[in-house]
C-alpha cells in the first residue's frame, strides 16, 4: 500500500544484533548493505528494508516526509520506495473498490420493464 508518511524514528545499521554485517554476494564478491528501520507518524510498528550503497534513504531522519510502499513478508513489516508497479497496483485496487461500490448502489434499483397490455398506436410519436 502506498502511503505519504512522516518518519518519527529512524535507525540505520550495518550489522545484525549478532554482529554479522549485512550484505549480499554476487559473483563470489560480498557487497555490503545496511538495514533501515523506521517508525511512522500514527503507527506504532517498525518497517524495515535493506539499503545498497548510495541509497537516498541513508540520509533519512525523524521529521522527513516521504512516499513509501508498505508490505508484509514472513511476519515482518517492510517498506520500499514505490515502483511503477506499486502505483499501478494501488490504482487498480482503488478502481476495484469503486466498481464494487457502484455495483452495490445499482443493485435493486433497476426495475425490469413489464408488459401492461397492448400499445395504443396513438401514443407512438411516429
N, C-alpha and C positions, 0 to 999 in steps of 0.2 A: 504494500500500500504506500503510495506516495504522500508525503507529509511535508509541510513547511514547519520547521521546528526552531526552537531556541535552545541551545545547549546550556545546561545548568552545571554539569560536571563533565570533565574530560580527562582521561588517563591514557597516555601513550607509553607502551613498554616494549623493550627489546627482548626480554626474557620471560619465560613462564614462571610460575610460582616455584617450580622445581629448579630454576636456574638455567634451563635449556634455552638457547637462542631460537627465536622464531625465524623461519625461512623456508625455502623450498629448494629442491635440487633439480637442475636442468642440465642435461648433457654431462652428468657427473660433477657439475660445479654447484656449490652451495651459494645461493643468493639470499642475503639477509633480508628480513622483513621486520615489521613492527606490528603490534596489535594496538588497536584503539578501542576504547570503551567509553561510551557516552551515556549520560542521563539527559533526558529532555524535559522541558517545561510541561507540567501537567501529567507526568508519567513517572512512576517510581521504579520502572525497570531499567536495567542496563542493556544497551545494544552494543554489539561489537563487530569488528571487521579487521582484516589484515591490510597493512599498508606496504606497498612496494616503494623502493627509493624514489623520491621526488613527488610523492602523492601530496596534493594540496591539503589534505585533511591533517597532515602532521602539524600544521600551524593552528588548528582549531583550539579555541579556549572557551571557557564559560562566557556566555553572552553572544556568541556567534550565532547568526541566523543562517539556516541552510535548508535546502530541499533534499530529502533523503527518501529512499525506498526501504521499508522495513519488511522483514520476513522471519519466519521461524524455521529452524532446521535442527533436527535431533534434540529438541527440547531447549535449544538456545535461541535467544532473540538476537537477530543480526540486522545490519543495515548496510547499505551501499549507496553510492551516488546513482540516481536513476538513469537507466539507459533508455534508448528509444523504445525498446520492447516494453519496459516498465510503464512508460507513458501510454503506449498503445493498450496494454492490459488494463490500465486504470480507466481509460476512456471506454473500453468495451464493457467493463464492469458497471460503470455508471449508466451506459445505454441499456444494459440488461435490466437494471433496476427500473429505469424509466419505462421500458416496454412492458414489464410485468405490472407496473402501476397503471399504465394505460389500459391493459387488458382487464385489470380489476375494475376500473371505472366503467368500462363499457359493458361488463357482464351484467345481464339482467335489464339493461336499458334499451335494448333493441327489441322491438316488437315485430314479429313476422307479420306480413300483410295477410289479411284474412279475406276470403270471398264473402261478400254480403249480398250477393244476388246479381241479377243482370245489370249491365251498364246501360244507362239511358243515353242513346245517341245524341240527345240534345245537350248533354253535359260535356261532350267532347269539343275541344276548341277547333277542330278541323273537319 
